[in-house]
Amino acid sequence: MTGDPVLYLLGTGAQPVLNITVAVERAQADGWQVCLGLTPTAARWLHPYLPGLEALTGSPVRSHYKLPGQDDVWPTADVVLLAPATFNTVNRWALGLTDSFVVGYAAEALGRGIPTVALPCVNAALAAHPQYARSVETLRGAGAHIVLPETATAPGQDDTPEFDWALALSSAYAAYNATSRPV
Ligand SMILES: Cc1cc2nc3c(=O)[nH]c(=O)nc-3n(C[C@H](O)[C@H](O)[C@H](O)COP(=O)(O)O)c2cc1C
């Protein structure tokens, strides 16, 4: 327990998750206690770094649901940031398919009224799939802040946008401030 507000940073299986340590360190420097959750794909990619990430955050990195009867190992979230968010995770979240801890937590966060932000990392070809726009609309309707980066190129090109960790973090801080400091 640090007394700092708690940011749940939930990462999924897109290339920028390999730089998630940078985001953890930035958020900590900005005064946040960070708890790191990963989808099984992201956890597999980061497997060699998980002990270091646990040492950095001071909490277990979670990629699976706890067992029945186990206590929660994380403090309560003040804000949830899903970043980078894959096409798969955005769609599963919108459809309520909560077989991964990360998606299950994000789904519950909306119902609990915890400010929840996602920065997808989805190329234009996948973003053109009809379910994607429906998912974004559904999630926004449920109160999620889905930050969509500009895609400069047409579907079919290698056009996954540059991932903007600073935007992801500032969007999470803004969502937290909007709910915790009403004007
Ligand atoms: C090297 C690599 C990079 C990938 N990058 C992305 C990406 O940027 N966006 C995306 O939606 N999927 C990407 N994928 C595909 C996802 O990893 C895949 O859909 C996976 O099932 C996502 O699972 P998750 O959403 O549970 O993490 C990538 C896959 C690989 C192997």
The ligand as a Tripos MOL2 file, in Angstrom:
@<TRIPOS>MOLECULE
LIG
   31    33     1     0     0
SMALL
NO_CHARGES

@<TRIPOS>ATOM
      1 C1          4.0790  -10.4970  -33.5740 C.3       1 LIG1
      2 C2          2.5860  -10.3290  -33.4810 C.ar      1 LIG1
      3 C3          2.0630   -9.0670  -33.4460 C.ar      1 LIG1
      4 C4          0.6740   -8.8740  -33.3440 C.ar      1 LIG1
      5 N1          0.1940   -7.6100  -33.3220 N.ar      1 LIG1
      6 C5         -1.1380   -7.4230  -33.2110 C.ar      1 LIG1
      7 C6         -1.6690   -6.0920  -33.1720 C.ar      1 LIG1
      8 O1         -0.9410   -5.0860  -33.2370 O.2       1 LIG1
      9 N2         -3.0160   -5.9470  -33.0550 N.ar      1 LIG1
     10 C7         -3.8660   -7.0160  -32.9580 C.ar      1 LIG1
     11 O2         -5.0690   -6.8100  -32.8480 O.2       1 LIG1
     12 N3         -3.3820   -8.3040  -33.0020 N.ar      1 LIG1
     13 C8         -2.0480   -8.5230  -33.1070 C.ar      1 LIG1
     14 N4         -1.5590   -9.7930  -33.1460 N.ar      1 LIG1
     15 C9         -2.4900  -10.9290  -33.0540 C.3       1 LIG1
     16 C10        -2.8690  -11.2200  -31.5780 C.3       1 LIG1
     17 O3         -1.7000  -11.5190  -30.8260 O.3       1 LIG1
     18 C11        -3.8510  -12.4040  -31.5280 C.3       1 LIG1
     19 O4         -5.0930  -12.0240  -32.1120 O.3       1 LIG1
     20 C12        -4.0950  -12.9030  -30.1360 C.3       1 LIG1
     21 O5         -5.0690  -13.9250  -30.1620 O.3       1 LIG1
     22 C13        -4.5510  -11.7830  -29.2400 C.3       1 LIG1
     23 O6         -4.9210  -12.3160  -27.9800 O.3       1 LIG1
     24 P1         -5.2840  -11.3330  -26.7610 P.3       1 LIG1
     25 O7         -6.2090  -10.2960  -27.2900 O.co2     1 LIG1
     26 O8         -5.9530  -12.2420  -25.7760 O.co2     1 LIG1
     27 O9         -3.9840  -10.8050  -26.2480 O.co2     1 LIG1
     28 C14        -0.1920   -9.9970  -33.2690 C.ar      1 LIG1
     29 C15         0.3590  -11.2820  -33.3110 C.ar      1 LIG1
     30 C16         1.7150  -11.4480  -33.4180 C.ar      1 LIG1
     31 C17         2.2700  -12.8450  -33.4540 C.3       1 LIG1
@<TRIPOS>BOND
     1     1     2 1
     2     2     3 ar
     3     2    30 ar
     4     3     4 ar
     5     4     5 ar
     6     4    28 ar
     7     5     6 ar
     8     6     7 ar
     9     6    13 1
    10     7     8 2
    11     7     9 ar
    12     9    10 ar
    13    10    11 2
    14    10    12 ar
    15    12    13 ar
    16    13    14 ar
    17    14    15 1
    18    14    28 ar
    19    15    16 1
    20    16    17 1
    21    16    18 1
    22    18    19 1
    23    18    20 1
    24    20    21 1
    25    20    22 1
    26    22    23 1
    27    23    24 1
    28    24    25 2
    29    24    26 1
    30    24    27 1
    31    28    29 ar
    32    29    30 ar
    33    30    31 1
@<TRIPOS>SUBSTRUCTURE
     1 LIG1         1 GROUP 0 **** ****
